[in-house]
Amino acid sequence: MSTIKNEYVNRHRFKTRDEARLGLFSFIEGLYNPHRRHSSLGYRSPMEYEKMWAEDAEMAASVRN
């Protein structure tokens, strides 16, 4: 949570709670989750991991055929 606070909340001013909620949702779902590196994924972002997984699956499928 401190990362989100430092990267987003402290850099913005919100007029209402609803504006803050919408802004935080957009930040988390649009930038933070897809691009933030995760130790459980070998320090890759979810987007990098999914791309790697898809390429591996494609390679495995071509080897079977």
C-alpha positions in Angstrom: 0.0 0.0 0.0 2.9 2.4 0.6 3.9 2.1 -3.0 0.5 3.1 -4.2 0.4 6.0 -1.8 3.8 7.2 -2.8 3.3 6.7 -6.5 -0.3 7.9 -6.9 -2.0 9.4 -3.9 0.7 11.8 -2.8 0.9 13.2 -6.3 -2.8 14.0 -6.8 -5.4 16.1 -5.2 -9.0 14.8 -5.1 -12.1 16.9 -4.7 -14.3 14.0 -3.6 -14.0 10.5 -2.3 -15.6 9.2 -5.4 -13.0 10.9 -7.5 -10.2 9.3 -5.4 -11.8 5.9 -5.6 -12.1 6.1 -9.4 -8.6 7.4 -9.8 -7.1 4.7 -7.5 -9.1 2.0 -9.4 -7.7 3.3 -12.7 -4.2 3.4 -11.4 -4.3 -0.1 -9.9 -6.0 -1.9 -12.8 -4.4 0.1 -15.6 -0.8 0.5 -14.5 0.1 -1.0 -11.1 -1.2 -4.5 -11.6 -0.2 -5.2 -15.2 3.3 -3.6 -15.0 4.5 -4.1 -11.4 7.0 -6.9 -11.0 6.1 -9.8 -8.8 8.5 -12.1 -7.0 6.1 -15.1 -7.5 6.5 -14.6 -11.3 10.2 -14.6 -11.3 10.3 -10.8 -10.9 8.4 -10.3 -14.1 5.3 -8.2 -14.6 2.1 -10.1 -15.2 2.1 -8.9 -18.8 5.7 -10.2 -19.4 4.9 -13.5 -17.7 1.7 -14.1 -19.8 3.7 -13.2 -23.0 6.4 -15.7 -22.0 3.9 -18.4 -21.1 2.0 -17.9 -24.4 5.3 -18.2 -26.4 6.3 -21.3 -24.5 2.8 -22.9 -25.1 3.1 -22.0 -28.8 6.5 -23.6 -29.0 5.4 -26.7 -27.2 2.4 -27.0 -29.6 4.6 -26.7 -32.6 7.0 -29.4 -31.3 4.0 -31.8 -30.8 2.9 -31.4 -34.4 
